């Protein structure tokens, strides 16, 4: 029954299109979804996989939001004639 609700690392790697070694590295560094280690086998519960996927969702910012985050200034985008004349 546990098998239907879990994926092993190769199945999860295939689902995400990444190497199973990446999942191993993530486990070592504490990244990635929660996992179970039972009898030497690593299993990922579907609920944990889906929760991790949900936490990784990102949305595109509108230009106005991106500008607000970086502190846009029209002066920053204008070329400085003194700097432009200097050689690299």
C-alpha positions as CSV (number, residue, x, y, z in Angstrom):
1,X,0.0,0.0,0.0
2,X,2.9,2.4,0.8
3,X,4.1,1.8,-2.8
4,X,1.1,3.5,-4.4
5,X,1.5,6.6,-2.2
6,X,5.3,6.8,-2.7
7,X,7.9,7.2,-5.4
8,X,11.5,6.0,-5.2
9,X,14.3,8.4,-6.2
10,X,14.5,7.2,-9.8
11,X,10.8,7.6,-10.3
12,X,10.9,11.1,-8.8
13,X,14.0,12.0,-10.9
14,X,12.1,10.8,-14.0
15,X,9.0,12.8,-13.0
16,X,11.0,16.0,-12.6
17,X,13.5,15.4,-15.4
18,X,16.5,15.5,-13.2
19,X,19.3,13.1,-12.2
20,X,18.8,10.8,-9.3
21,X,22.2,12.1,-8.1
22,X,20.6,15.5,-7.8
23,X,18.1,14.1,-5.4
24,X,20.9,12.4,-3.4
25,X,22.7,15.8,-3.2
26,X,19.5,17.5,-2.1
27,X,19.0,15.0,0.7
28,X,22.6,15.5,1.8
29,X,22.3,19.3,1.9
30,X,18.7,19.3,3.3
31,X,17.1,20.6,0.2
32,X,14.2,19.0,-1.7
33,X,11.1,17.3,-0.4
34,X,10.9,15.3,2.8
35,X,11.8,11.6,2.4
36,X,11.5,8.3,4.2
37,X,14.4,5.8,4.5
38,X,13.0,2.3,5.1
39,X,15.3,-0.7,5.1
40,X,17.9,1.2,3.1
41,X,15.4,2.4,0.5
42,X,14.6,6.0,0.0
43,X,11.0,6.8,-0.7
44,X,9.2,10.1,-1.2
45,X,5.5,10.4,-0.3
46,X,3.3,11.9,-3.0
47,X,1.9,14.4,-0.5
48,X,5.4,15.6,0.3
49,X,6.3,15.8,-3.4
50,X,3.2,17.8,-4.2
51,X,3.8,20.1,-1.2
52,X,7.4,20.7,-2.4
53,X,6.2,21.4,-5.9
54,X,3.7,23.9,-4.6
55,X,6.3,25.7,-2.5
56,X,8.4,26.1,-5.7
57,X,5.7,27.8,-7.7
58,X,6.7,31.2,-8.9
59,X,4.8,33.8,-10.8
60,X,6.0,36.3,-13.4
61,X,6.2,39.8,-12.1
62,X,4.6,42.7,-13.9
63,X,7.1,45.2,-15.1
64,X,5.8,47.7,-12.5
65,X,6.4,45.2,-9.7
66,X,9.9,44.4,-10.9
67,X,10.7,48.1,-11.1
68,X,9.5,48.6,-7.6
69,X,11.6,45.8,-6.3
70,X,14.9,47.0,-7.8
71,X,14.3,50.7,-7.1
72,X,14.2,52.0,-10.7
73,X,15.7,55.4,-11.3
74,X,15.6,56.9,-14.8
75,X,19.1,58.3,-14.1
76,X,20.5,54.8,-13.7
77,X,19.5,53.9,-17.3
78,X,21.0,57.0,-18.8
79,X,24.5,56.7,-20.2
80,X,27.1,58.8,-18.3
81,X,29.0,60.6,-21.1
82,X,32.2,60.7,-18.9
83,X,32.1,57.0,-18.3
84,X,31.3,56.2,-21.9
85,X,34.4,58.1,-23.1
86,X,36.7,56.0,-20.8
87,X,38.3,52.9,-22.3
88,X,37.5,49.6,-20.5
